[in-house]
Amino acid sequence: MKNKLHLIITLFFLLQANHALSQMEGLLQLSGVVVTGDSLKPVPFVNVVIKHTYRGTYSDYYGFFSLVASRGDTIEFTSVGYKKGKFIIPDTLTENRYSLIEMLSKDTVLLQEAVIYPWPTREQFKQAFLELQLPADDYDRARHNIALAERKERNDPMPMDGSMNFRNAMLQQQGKLYYAGQLPPNNLLNPIAWSKFIRAWRNGEFKRKDNTDE
């Protein structure tokens, strides 16, 4: 009884091994390179998938790929910007290795014309057109510049207000602190100061101005 059971188990394993061997005999190593059809440049990172299965691989930076497939399988090659490629492994191969060069054609996608308008509706365009503020012409710009010059001329003889007097006092105090512990510079021998004094004297800036009430 034990001999019969042992014989049955042995036959079962032999049948399983023969079935696995028959399946392995249909496998082969498929290798190749994916290139462009016009310039024969390698196409990197192409999806190489066996059709109707989830098995596959992708090509490297130089377009090379390698995977295990069966005779008669359909291999699909897909990549963005290229048309889909397809290759059927011959079922009459006798060797367990096969190499090929797959060429992909560039896929040109023509998009429809798109016209972009700045305003969605005619009503919004009409409102924007009516509210449009045209830039000033040369005459308006000249009047504006003259007004600025006149304003500056009127502001020059005006005395300083409280904030300006405070700022002037702080600048003088800062100058004293800058030369603390040492002799301040003497402008008596400063040629620049003398030139400013002579220019102001010639311009009559030291003349006495009598303020008369109008």
Number of C-alpha atoms within 10 A of each C-alpha: 6 7 7 9 10 11 11 12 10 11 12 12 11 12 11 11 12 12 12 11 11 11 11 12 14 16 15 19 14 19 15 16 20 26 21 16 14 10 8 13 13 21 21 18 19 25 18 22 20 22 15 9 9 8 12 17 17 19 20 16 12 14 20 19 22 18 16 15 22 19 18 14 16 17 19 17 23 17 18 11 12 18 15 15 16 18 14 13 17 13 11 8 13 12 11 16 13 16 12 11 13 19 22 24 14 15 12 9 7 6 6 6 6 6 5 7 8 7 11 9 9 9 10 12 14 12 10 12 10 9 9 9 8 6 8 10 8 9 9 11 12 12 11 13 12 12 12 12 12 11 11 11 11 10 11 9 8 8 9 12 8 9 9 11 12 12 11 13 12 12 12 12 11 12 12 12 10 11 11 10 8 7 7 11 9 7 10 8 9 10 10 9 12 13 11 11 14 11 12 12 12 10 10 10 11 10 8 7 7 6 6 5 4 3
